Amino acid sequence: MIATVDGRVAALRLDAAVLEVGGVGLLVHATPTTLAGLRLGERARLATSMVVREDSLTLFGFADEDER
């Protein structure tokens, strides 16, 4: 389980962000409210929840532990 991610915001989309963590870009899906608090090129820390399915691993990000 990935509990948090902390890294530079490499890209922003309407439904997700890419956070660069240790040289790896992690696609993190999030709500528009959470994404609005992120700034391209700046460091961010998100609480996360990973959903594991037979055909995918999906990472969801939240502004803090309470939101998760």
mmCIF file of the N, C-alpha and C atoms, coordinates in Angstrom:
data_MODEL
# 
_entry.id   MODEL 
# 
loop_
_atom_site.group_PDB 
_atom_site.id 
_atom_site.type_symbol 
_atom_site.label_atom_id 
_atom_site.label_alt_id 
_atom_site.label_comp_id 
_atom_site.label_asym_id 
_atom_site.label_entity_id 
_atom_site.label_seq_id 
_atom_site.pdbx_PDB_ins_code 
_atom_site.Cartn_x 
_atom_site.Cartn_y 
_atom_site.Cartn_z 
_atom_site.occupancy 
_atom_site.B_iso_or_equiv 
_atom_site.pdbx_formal_charge 
_atom_site.auth_seq_id 
_atom_site.auth_comp_id 
_atom_site.auth_asym_id 
_atom_site.auth_atom_id 
_atom_site.pdbx_PDB_model_num 
ATOM 1   N N  . MET A 1 1  ? 0.849   -1.189 0.000   1.00 0.00 ? 1  MET A N  1 
ATOM 2   C CA . MET A 1 1  ? 0.000   0.000  0.000   1.00 0.00 ? 1  MET A CA 1 
ATOM 3   C C  . MET A 1 1  ? 0.885   1.239  0.000   1.00 0.00 ? 1  MET A C  1 
ATOM 4   N N  . ILE A 1 2  ? 0.555   2.188  -0.830  1.00 0.00 ? 2  ILE A N  1 
ATOM 5   C CA . ILE A 1 2  ? 1.250   3.474  -0.867  1.00 0.00 ? 2  ILE A CA 1 
ATOM 6   C C  . ILE A 1 2  ? 0.409   4.453  -0.056  1.00 0.00 ? 2  ILE A C  1 
ATOM 7   N N  . ALA A 1 3  ? 0.917   4.900  1.089   1.00 0.00 ? 3  ALA A N  1 
ATOM 8   C CA . ALA A 1 3  ? 0.147   5.748  1.998   1.00 0.00 ? 3  ALA A CA 1 
ATOM 9   C C  . ALA A 1 3  ? 0.232   7.229  1.655   1.00 0.00 ? 3  ALA A C  1 
ATOM 10  N N  . THR A 1 4  ? 1.399   7.675  1.171   1.00 0.00 ? 4  THR A N  1 
ATOM 11  C CA . THR A 1 4  ? 1.575   9.079  0.786   1.00 0.00 ? 4  THR A CA 1 
ATOM 12  C C  . THR A 1 4  ? 2.555   9.164  -0.376  1.00 0.00 ? 4  THR A C  1 
ATOM 13  N N  . VAL A 1 5  ? 2.469   10.252 -1.108  1.00 0.00 ? 5  VAL A N  1 
ATOM 14  C CA . VAL A 1 5  ? 3.483   10.581 -2.111  1.00 0.00 ? 5  VAL A CA 1 
ATOM 15  C C  . VAL A 1 5  ? 3.920   12.011 -1.865  1.00 0.00 ? 5  VAL A C  1 
ATOM 16  N N  . ASP A 1 6  ? 5.203   12.257 -2.067  1.00 0.00 ? 6  ASP A N  1 
ATOM 17  C CA . ASP A 1 6  ? 5.784   13.573 -1.826  1.00 0.00 ? 6  ASP A CA 1 
ATOM 18  C C  . ASP A 1 6  ? 6.774   13.840 -2.946  1.00 0.00 ? 6  ASP A C  1 
ATOM 19  N N  . GLY A 1 7  ? 6.490   14.851 -3.765  1.00 0.00 ? 7  GLY A N  1 
ATOM 20  C CA . GLY A 1 7  ? 7.395   15.147 -4.868  1.00 0.00 ? 7  GLY A CA 1 
ATOM 21  C C  . GLY A 1 7  ? 6.956   16.370 -5.645  1.00 0.00 ? 7  GLY A C  1 
ATOM 22  N N  . ARG A 1 8  ? 7.693   16.642 -6.715  1.00 0.00 ? 8  ARG A N  1 
ATOM 23  C CA . ARG A 1 8  ? 7.427   17.800 -7.562  1.00 0.00 ? 8  ARG A CA 1 
ATOM 24  C C  . ARG A 1 8  ? 6.255   17.505 -8.493  1.00 0.00 ? 8  ARG A C  1 
ATOM 25  N N  . VAL A 1 9  ? 5.359   18.473 -8.645  1.00 0.00 ? 9  VAL A N  1 
ATOM 26  C CA . VAL A 1 9  ? 4.223   18.335 -9.568  1.00 0.00 ? 9  VAL A CA 1 
ATOM 27  C C  . VAL A 1 9  ? 4.748   18.533 -10.986 1.00 0.00 ? 9  VAL A C  1 
ATOM 28  N N  . ALA A 1 10 ? 4.775   17.441 -11.752 1.00 0.00 ? 10 ALA A N  1 
ATOM 29  C CA . ALA A 1 10 ? 5.319   17.465 -13.106 1.00 0.00 ? 10 ALA A CA 1 
ATOM 30  C C  . ALA A 1 10 ? 4.257   17.775 -14.155 1.00 0.00 ? 10 ALA A C  1 
ATOM 31  N N  . ALA A 1 11 ? 2.994   17.447 -13.865 1.00 0.00 ? 11 ALA A N  1 
ATOM 32  C CA . ALA A 1 11 ? 1.906   17.708 -14.814 1.00 0.00 ? 11 ALA A CA 1 
ATOM 33  C C  . ALA A 1 11 ? 0.587   17.766 -14.067 1.00 0.00 ? 11 ALA A C  1 
ATOM 34  N N  . LEU A 1 12 ? -0.329  18.556 -14.611 1.00 0.00 ? 12 LEU A N  1 
ATOM 35  C CA . LEU A 1 12 ? -1.682  18.651 -14.056 1.00 0.00 ? 12 LEU A CA 1 
ATOM 36  C C  . LEU A 1 12 ? -2.689  18.401 -15.166 1.00 0.00 ? 12 LEU A C  1 
ATOM 37  N N  . ARG A 1 13 ? -3.697  17.597 -14.853 1.00 0.00 ? 13 ARG A N  1 
ATOM 38  C CA . ARG A 1 13 ? -4.820  17.351 -15.758 1.00 0.00 ? 13 ARG A CA 1 
ATOM 39  C C  . ARG A 1 13 ? -6.100  17.708 -15.018 1.00 0.00 ? 13 ARG A C  1 
ATOM 40  N N  . LEU A 1 14 ? -7.236  17.596 -15.686 1.00 0.00 ? 14 LEU A N  1 
ATOM 41  C CA . LEU A 1 14 ? -8.506  17.894 -15.031 1.00 0.00 ? 14 LEU A CA 1 
ATOM 42  C C  . LEU A 1 14 ? -8.847  16.887 -13.943 1.00 0.00 ? 14 LEU A C  1 
ATOM 43  N N  . ASP A 1 15 ? -8.381  15.645 -14.094 1.00 0.00 ? 15 ASP A N  1 
ATOM 44  C CA . ASP A 1 15 ? -8.745  14.586 -13.154 1.00 0.00 ? 15 ASP A CA 1 
ATOM 45  C C  . ASP A 1 15 ? -7.569  13.971 -12.410 1.00 0.00 ? 15 ASP A C  1 
ATOM 46  N N  . ALA A 1 16 ? -6.346  14.444 -12.679 1.00 0.00 ? 16 ALA A N  1 
ATOM 47  C CA . ALA A 1 16 ? -5.168  13.810 -12.081 1.00 0.00 ? 16 ALA A CA 1 
ATOM 48  C C  . ALA A 1 16 ? -3.963  14.730 -12.154 1.00 0.00 ? 16 ALA A C  1 
ATOM 49  N N  . ALA A 1 17 ? -2.920  14.331 -11.437 1.00 0.00 ? 17 ALA A N  1 
ATOM 50  C CA . ALA A 1 17 ? -1.639  15.019 -11.480 1.00 0.00 ? 17 ALA A CA 1 
ATOM 51  C C  . ALA A 1 17 ? -0.546  13.970 -11.576 1.00 0.00 ? 17 ALA A C  1 
ATOM 52  N N  . VAL A 1 18 ? 0.592   14.374 -12.122 1.00 0.00 ? 18 VAL A N  1 
ATOM 53  C CA . VAL A 1 18 ? 1.772   13.517 -12.114 1.00 0.00 ? 18 VAL A CA 1 
ATOM 54  C C  . VAL A 1 18 ? 2.743   14.114 -11.118 1.00 0.00 ? 18 VAL A C  1 
ATOM 55  N N  . LEU A 1 19 ? 3.094   13.336 -10.096 1.00 0.00 ? 19 LEU A N  1 
ATOM 56  C CA . LEU A 1 19 ? 4.089   13.748 -9.113  1.00 0.00 ? 19 LEU A CA 1 
ATOM 57  C C  . LEU A 1 19 ? 5.357   12.958 -9.365  1.00 0.00 ? 19 LEU A C  1 
ATOM 58  N N  . GLU A 1 20 ? 6.467   13.672 -9.502  1.00 0.00 ? 20 GLU A N  1 
ATOM 59  C CA . GLU A 1 20 ? 7.753   13.023 -9.725  1.00 0.00 ? 20 GLU A CA 1 
ATOM 60  C C  . GLU A 1 20 ? 8.370   12.717 -8.370  1.00 0.00 ? 20 GLU A C  1 
ATOM 61  N N  . VAL A 1 21 ? 8.501   11.421 -8.090  1.00 0.00 ? 21 VAL A N  1 
ATOM 62  C CA . VAL A 1 21 ? 9.001   10.940 -6.806  1.00 0.00 ? 21 VAL A CA 1 
ATOM 63  C C  . VAL A 1 21 ? 10.210  10.048 -7.078  1.00 0.00 ? 21 VAL A C  1 
ATOM 64  N N  . GLY A 1 22 ? 11.384  10.494 -6.687  1.00 0.00 ? 22 GLY A N  1 
ATOM 65  C CA . GLY A 1 22 ? 12.578  9.686  -6.890  1.00 0.00 ? 22 GLY A CA 1 
ATOM 66  C C  . GLY A 1 22 ? 12.852  9.357  -8.340  1.00 0.00 ? 22 GLY A C  1 
ATOM 67  N N  . GLY A 1 23 ? 12.544  10.269 -9.243  1.00 0.00 ? 23 GLY A N  1 
ATOM 68  C CA . GLY A 1 23 ? 12.782  10.051 -10.661 1.00 0.00 ? 23 GLY A CA 1 
ATOM 69  C C  . GLY A 1 23 ? 11.687  9.282  -11.379 1.00 0.00 ? 23 GLY A C  1 
ATOM 70  N N  . VAL A 1 24 ? 10.626  8.930  -10.660 1.00 0.00 ? 24 VAL A N  1 
ATOM 71  C CA . VAL A 1 24 ? 9.499   8.189  -11.252 1.00 0.00 ? 24 VAL A CA 1 
ATOM 72  C C  . VAL A 1 24 ? 8.264   9.083  -11.219 1.00 0.00 ? 24 VAL A C  1 
ATOM 73  N N  . GLY A 1 25 ? 7.565   9.195  -12.324 1.00 0.00 ? 25 GLY A N  1 
ATOM 74  C CA . GLY A 1 25 ? 6.338   9.983  -12.380 1.00 0.00 ? 25 GLY A CA 1 
ATOM 75  C C  . GLY A 1 25 ? 5.145   9.126  -12.011 1.00 0.00 ? 25 GLY A C  1 
ATOM 76  N N  . LEU A 1 26 ? 4.471   9.493  -10.924 1.00 0.00 ? 26 LEU A N  1 
ATOM 77  C CA . LEU A 1 26 ? 3.296   8.751  -10.470 1.00 0.00 ? 26 LEU A CA 1 
ATOM 78  C C  . LEU A 1 26 ? 2.031   9.511  -10.849 1.00 0.00 ? 26 LEU A C  1 
ATOM 79  N N  . LEU A 1 27 ? 1.139   8.840  -11.578 1.00 0.00 ? 27 LEU A N  1 
ATOM 80  C CA . LEU A 1 27 ? -0.147  9.434  -11.934 1.00 0.00 ? 27 LEU A CA 1 
ATOM 81  C C  . LEU A 1 27 ? -1.080  9.244  -10.744 1.00 0.00 ? 27 LEU A C  1 
ATOM 82  N N  . VAL A 1 28 ? -1.547  10.354 -10.192 1.00 0.00 ? 28 VAL A N  1 
ATOM 83  C CA . VAL A 1 28 ? -2.409  10.321 -9.012  1.00 0.00 ? 28 VAL A CA 1 
ATOM 84  C C  . VAL A 1 28 ? -3.734  10.978 -9.368  1.00 0.00 ? 28 VAL A C  1 
ATOM 85  N N  . HIS A 1 29 ? -4.817  10.202 -9.342  1.00 0.00 ? 29 HIS A N  1 
ATOM 86  C CA . HIS A 1 29 ? -6.155  10.736 -9.613  1.00 0.00 ? 29 HIS A CA 1 
ATOM 87  C C  . HIS A 1 29 ? -6.642  11.477 -8.373  1.00 0.00 ? 29 HIS A C  1 
ATOM 88  N N  . ALA A 1 30 ? -7.330  12.607 -8.574  1.00 0.00 ? 30 ALA A N  1 
ATOM 89  C CA . ALA A 1 30 ? -7.794  13.408 -7.437  1.00 0.00 ? 30 ALA A CA 1 
ATOM 90  C C  . ALA A 1 30 ? -8.996  14.243 -7.840  1.00 0.00 ? 30 ALA A C  1 
ATOM 91  N N  . THR A 1 31 ? -9.665  14.781 -6.829  1.00 0.00 ? 31 THR A N  1 
ATOM 92  C CA . THR A 1 31 ? -10.810 15.654 -7.075  1.00 0.00 ? 31 THR A CA 1 
ATOM 93  C C  . THR A 1 31 ? -10.322 17.018 -7.569  1.00 0.00 ? 31 THR A C  1 
ATOM 94  N N  . PRO A 1 32 ? -11.191 17.767 -8.241  1.00 0.00 ? 32 PRO A N  1 
ATOM 95  C CA . PRO A 1 32 ? -10.807 19.113 -8.673  1.00 0.00 ? 32 PRO A CA 1 
ATOM 96  C C  . PRO A 1 32 ? -10.358 20.003 -7.507  1.00 0.00 ? 32 PRO A C  1 
ATOM 97  N N  . THR A 1 33 ? -10.957 19.832 -6.344  1.00 0.00 ? 33 THR A N  1 
ATOM 98  C CA . THR A 1 33 ? -10.570 20.635 -5.175  1.00 0.00 ? 33 THR A CA 1 
ATOM 99  C C  . THR A 1 33 ? -9.131  20.347 -4.759  1.00 0.00 ? 33 THR A C  1 
ATOM 100 N N  . THR A 1 34 ? -8.777  19.078 -4.708  1.00 0.00 ? 34 THR A N  1 
ATOM 101 C CA . THR A 1 34 ? -7.399  18.707 -4.355  1.00 0.00 ? 34 THR A CA 1 
ATOM 102 C C  . THR A 1 34 ? -6.427  19.202 -5.421  1.00 0.00 ? 34 THR A C  1 
ATOM 103 N N  . LEU A 1 35 ? -6.775  19.026 -6.679  1.00 0.00 ? 35 LEU A N  1 
ATOM 104 C CA . LEU A 1 35 ? -5.894  19.449 -7.767  1.00 0.00 ? 35 LEU A CA 1 
ATOM 105 C C  . LEU A 1 35 ? -5.709  20.968 -7.798  1.00 0.00 ? 35 LEU A C  1 
ATOM 106 N N  . ALA A 1 36 ? -6.728  21.717 -7.385  1.00 0.00 ? 36 ALA A N  1 
ATOM 107 C CA . ALA A 1 36 ? -6.632  23.179 -7.375  1.00 0.00 ? 36 ALA A CA 1 
ATOM 108 C C  . ALA A 1 36 ? -5.567  23.680 -6.406  1.00 0.00 ? 36 ALA A C  1 
ATOM 109 N N  . GLY A 1 37 ? -5.241  22.875 -5.408  1.00 0.00 ? 37 GLY A N  1 
ATOM 110 C CA . GLY A 1 37 ? -4.219  23.258 -4.441  1.00 0.00 ? 37 GLY A CA 1 
ATOM 111 C C  . GLY A 1 37 ? -2.805  22.957 -4.890  1.00 0.00 ? 37 GLY A C  1 
ATOM 112 N N  . LEU A 1 38 ? -2.651  22.314 -6.037  1.00 0.00 ? 38 LEU A N  1 
ATOM 113 C CA . LEU A 1 38 ? -1.325  21.955 -6.543  1.00 0.00 ? 38 LEU A CA 1 
ATOM 114 C C  . LEU A 1 38 ? -0.849  22.993 -7.552  1.00 0.00 ? 38 LEU A C  1 
ATOM 115 N N  . ARG A 1 39 ? 0.464   23.217 -7.597  1.00 0.00 ? 39 ARG A N  1 
ATOM 116 C CA . ARG A 1 39 ? 1.055   24.152 -8.548  1.00 0.00 ? 39 ARG A CA 1 
ATOM 117 C C  . ARG A 1 39 ? 2.141   23.442 -9.335  1.00 0.00 ? 39 ARG A C  1 
ATOM 118 N N  . LEU A 1 40 ? 2.100   23.575 -10.634 1.00 0.00 ? 40 LEU A N  1 
ATOM 119 C CA . LEU A 1 40 ? 3.072   22.949 -11.522 1.00 0.00 ? 40 LEU A CA 1 
ATOM 120 C C  . LEU A 1 40 ? 4.494   23.361 -11.122 1.00 0.00 ? 40 LEU A C  1 
ATOM 121 N N  . GLY A 1 41 ? 5.368   22.384 -10.976 1.00 0.00 ? 41 GLY A N  1 
ATOM 122 C CA . GLY A 1 41 ? 6.761   22.649 -10.625 1.00 0.00 ? 41 GLY A CA 1 
ATOM 123 C C  . GLY A 1 41 ? 7.044   22.741 -9.143  1.00 0.00 ? 41 GLY A C  1 
ATOM 124 N N  . GLU A 1 42 ? 6.011   22.848 -8.318  1.00 0.00 ? 42 GLU A N  1 
ATOM 125 C CA . GLU A 1 42 ? 6.201   22.949 -6.874  1.00 0.00 ? 42 GLU A CA 1 
ATOM 126 C C  . GLU A 1 42 ? 6.067   21.580 -6.218  1.00 0.00 ? 42 GLU A C  1 
ATOM 127 N N  . ARG A 1 43 ? 6.628   21.460 -5.031  1.00 0.00 ? 43 ARG A N  1 
ATOM 128 C CA . ARG A 1 43 ? 6.565   20.209 -4.284  1.00 0.00 ? 43 ARG A CA 1 
ATOM 129 C C  . ARG A 1 43 ? 5.184   20.071 -3.632  1.00 0.00 ? 43 ARG A C  1 
ATOM 130 N N  . ALA A 1 44 ? 4.688   18.840 -3.615  1.00 0.00 ? 44 ALA A N  1 
ATOM 131 C CA . ALA A 1 44 ? 3.388   18.570 -3.001  1.00 0.00 ? 44 ALA A CA 1 
ATOM 132 C C  . ALA A 1 44 ? 3.455   17.248 -2.251  1.00 0.00 ? 44 ALA A C  1 
ATOM 133 N N  . ARG A 1 45 ? 2.615   17.119 -1.241  1.00 0.00 ? 45 ARG A N  1 
ATOM 134 C CA . ARG A 1 45 ? 2.493   15.869 -0.491  1.00 0.00 ? 45 ARG A CA 1 
ATOM 135 C C  . ARG A 1 45 ? 1.010   15.526 -0.439  1.00 0.00 ? 45 ARG A C  1 
ATOM 136 N N  . LEU A 1 46 ? 0.673   14.312 -0.886  1.00 0.00 ? 46 LEU A N  1 
ATOM 137 C CA . LEU A 1 46 ? -0.713  13.863 -0.895  1.00 0.00 ? 46 LEU A CA 1 
ATOM 138 C C  . LEU A 1 46 ? -0.845  12.551 -0.130  1.00 0.00 ? 46 LEU A C  1 
ATOM 139 N N  . ALA A 1 47 ? -1.901  12.445 0.666   1.00 0.00 ? 47 ALA A N  1 
ATOM 140 C CA . ALA A 1 47 ? -2.279  11.155 1.238   1.00 0.00 ? 47 ALA A CA 1 
ATOM 141 C C  . ALA A 1 47 ? -2.867  10.360 0.085   1.00 0.00 ? 47 ALA A C  1 
ATOM 142 N N  . THR A 1 48 ? -2.654  9.054  0.048   1.00 0.00 ? 48 THR A N  1 
ATOM 143 C CA . THR A 1 48 ? -3.120  8.277  -1.089  1.00 0.00 ? 48 THR A CA 1 
ATOM 144 C C  . THR A 1 48 ? -3.832  7.002  -0.679  1.00 0.00 ? 48 THR A C  1 
ATOM 145 N N  . SER A 1 49 ? -4.579  6.479  -1.630  1.00 0.00 ? 49 SER A N  1 
ATOM 146 C CA . SER A 1 49 ? -5.220  5.182  -1.496  1.00 0.00 ? 49 SER A CA 1 
ATOM 147 C C  . SER A 1 49 ? -5.063  4.475  -2.842  1.00 0.00 ? 49 SER A C  1 
ATOM 148 N N  . MET A 1 50 ? -4.584  3.244  -2.815  1.00 0.00 ? 50 MET A N  1 
ATOM 149 C CA . MET A 1 50 ? -4.384  2.505  -4.054  1.00 0.00 ? 50 MET A CA 1 
ATOM 150 C C  . MET A 1 50 ? -5.479  1.445  -4.209  1.00 0.00 ? 50 MET A C  1 
ATOM 151 N N  . VAL A 1 51 ? -6.102  1.443  -5.376  1.00 0.00 ? 51 VAL A N  1 
ATOM 152 C CA . VAL A 1 51 ? -7.125  0.444  -5.687  1.00 0.00 ? 51 VAL A CA 1 
ATOM 153 C C  . VAL A 1 51 ? -6.485  -0.570 -6.640  1.00 0.00 ? 51 VAL A C  1 
ATOM 154 N N  . VAL A 1 52 ? -6.466  -1.825 -6.213  1.00 0.00 ? 52 VAL A N  1 
ATOM 155 C CA . VAL A 1 52 ? -5.866  -2.898 -6.999  1.00 0.00 ? 52 VAL A CA 1 
ATOM 156 C C  . VAL A 1 52 ? -6.975  -3.721 -7.635  1.00 0.00 ? 52 VAL A C  1 
ATOM 157 N N  . ARG A 1 53 ? -6.936  -3.804 -8.955  1.00 0.00 ? 53 ARG A N  1 
ATOM 158 C CA . ARG A 1 53 ? -7.891  -4.617 -9.699  1.00 0.00 ? 53 ARG A CA 1 
ATOM 159 C C  . ARG A 1 53 ? -7.112  -5.611 -10.549 1.00 0.00 ? 53 ARG A C  1 
ATOM 160 N N  . GLU A 1 54 ? -7.816  -6.531 -11.096 1.00 0.00 ? 54 GLU A N  1 
ATOM 161 C CA . GLU A 1 54 ? -7.163  -7.557 -11.915 1.00 0.00 ? 54 GLU A CA 1 
ATOM 162 C C  . GLU A 1 54 ? -6.371  -6.947 -13.071 1.00 0.00 ? 54 GLU A C  1 
ATOM 163 N N  . ASP A 1 55 ? -6.881  -5.854 -13.631 1.00 0.00 ? 55 ASP A N  1 
ATOM 164 C CA . ASP A 1 55 ? -6.251  -5.265 -14.808 1.00 0.00 ? 55 ASP A CA 1 
ATOM 165 C C  . ASP A 1 55 ? -5.625  -3.892 -14.582 1.00 0.00 ? 55 ASP A C  1 
ATOM 166 N N  . SER A 1 56 ? -5.601  -3.400 -13.332 1.00 0.00 ? 56 SER A N  1 
ATOM 167 C CA . SER A 1 56 ? -5.024  -2.075 -13.107 1.00 0.00 ? 56 SER A CA 1 
ATOM 168 C C  . SER A 1 56 ? -4.650  -1.832 -11.648 1.00 0.00 ? 56 SER A C  1 
ATOM 169 N N  . LEU A 1 57 ? -3.750  -0.898 -11.478 1.00 0.00 ? 57 LEU A N  1 
ATOM 170 C CA . LEU A 1 57 ? -3.410  -0.340 -10.165 1.00 0.00 ? 57 LEU A CA 1 
ATOM 171 C C  . LEU A 1 57 ? -3.698  1.150  -10.277 1.00 0.00 ? 57 LEU A C  1 
ATOM 172 N N  . THR A 1 58 ? -4.623  1.674  -9.496  1.00 0.00 ? 58 THR A N  1 
ATOM 173 C CA . THR A 1 58 ? -5.014  3.076  -9.594  1.00 0.00 ? 58 THR A CA 1 
ATOM 174 C C  . THR A 1 58 ? -4.740  3.770  -8.273  1.00 0.00 ? 58 THR A C  1 
ATOM 175 N N  . LEU A 1 59 ? -4.000  4.880  -8.351  1.00 0.00 ? 59 LEU A N  1 
ATOM 176 C CA . LEU A 1 59 ? -3.629  5.635  -7.164  1.00 0.00 ? 59 LEU A CA 1 
ATOM 177 C C  . LEU A 1 59 ? -4.497  6.888  -7.079  1.00 0.00 ? 59 LEU A C  1 
ATOM 178 N N  . PHE A 1 60 ? -5.167  7.062  -5.938  1.00 0.00 ? 60 PHE A N  1 
ATOM 179 C CA . PHE A 1 60 ? -5.996  8.239  -5.700  1.00 0.00 ? 60 PHE A CA 1 
ATOM 180 C C  . PHE A 1 60 ? -5.322  9.104  -4.639  1.00 0.00 ? 60 PHE A C  1 
ATOM 181 N N  . GLY A 1 61 ? -5.306  10.422 -4.874  1.00 0.00 ? 61 GLY A N  1 
ATOM 182 C CA . GLY A 1 61 ? -4.655  11.348 -3.952  1.00 0.00 ? 61 GLY A CA 1 
ATOM 183 C C  . GLY A 1 61 ? -5.647  12.245 -3.252  1.00 0.00 ? 61 GLY A C  1 
ATOM 184 N N  . PHE A 1 62 ? -5.292  12.614 -2.016  1.00 0.00 ? 62 PHE A N  1 
ATOM 185 C CA . PHE A 1 62 ? -6.143  13.458 -1.167  1.00 0.00 ? 62 PHE A CA 1 
ATOM 186 C C  . PHE A 1 62 ? -5.287  14.529 -0.510  1.00 0.00 ? 62 PHE A C  1 
ATOM 187 N N  . ALA A 1 63 ? -5.873  15.685 -0.268  1.00 0.00 ? 63 ALA A N  1 
ATOM 188 C CA . ALA A 1 63 ? -5.125  16.803 0.303   1.00 0.00 ? 63 ALA A CA 1 
ATOM 189 C C  . ALA A 1 63 ? -4.558  16.475 1.682   1.00 0.00 ? 63 ALA A C  1 
ATOM 190 N N  . ASP A 1 64 ? -5.273  15.672 2.456   1.00 0.00 ? 64 ASP A N  1 
ATOM 191 C CA . ASP A 1 64 ? -4.778  15.295 3.801   1.00 0.00 ? 64 ASP A CA 1 
ATOM 192 C C  . ASP A 1 64 ? -5.410  13.993 4.245   1.00 0.00 ? 64 ASP A C  1 
ATOM 193 N N  . GLU A 1 65 ? -4.998  13.532 5.414   1.00 0.00 ? 65 GLU A N  1 
ATOM 194 C CA . GLU A 1 65 ? -5.479  12.245 5.942   1.00 0.00 ? 65 GLU A CA 1 
ATOM 195 C C  . GLU A 1 65 ? -6.993  12.261 6.187   1.00 0.00 ? 65 GLU A C  1 
ATOM 196 N N  . ASP A 1 66 ? -7.519  13.382 6.657   1.00 0.00 ? 66 ASP A N  1 
ATOM 197 C CA . ASP A 1 66 ? -8.961  13.470 6.942   1.00 0.00 ? 66 ASP A CA 1 
ATOM 198 C C  . ASP A 1 66 ? -9.794  13.324 5.670   1.00 0.00 ? 66 ASP A C  1 
ATOM 199 N N  . GLU A 1 67 ? -9.321  13.899 4.583   1.00 0.00 ? 67 GLU A N  1 
ATOM 200 C CA . GLU A 1 67 ? -10.039 13.813 3.311   1.00 0.00 ? 67 GLU A CA 1 
ATOM 201 C C  . GLU A 1 67 ? -10.022 12.381 2.761   1.00 0.00 ? 67 GLU A C  1 
ATOM 202 N N  . ARG A 1 68 ? -8.920  11.681 3.011   1.00 0.00 ? 68 ARG A N  1 
ATOM 203 C CA . ARG A 1 68 ? -8.817  10.314 2.512   1.00 0.00 ? 68 ARG A CA 1 
ATOM 204 C C  . ARG A 1 68 ? -9.911  9.471  3.101   1.00 0.00 ? 68 ARG A C  1 
# 
